[in-house]
């Protein structure tokens, strides 16, 4: 989702809502679900960023606080 582009977000909302309607989901619930996804898009990391962060943070964490044996 294009969290930084309001026009793209509106387009995605329309697409999501029409898809939900075609599948028979109530409009109110579909709107709530999209609102939650939209809030997450404001602060969530994308997959590539998450993977890179994990590859860096785990070894650093082990160097700072090694597991006792």
ABEGO torsion letter per residue (X at the ends): XBAABAAAAAAAAAAAAAAAAAAGBBAAAAAAAAAAAAAAAAABBBAAAAAAAAAAAAAAAAAABBBBX
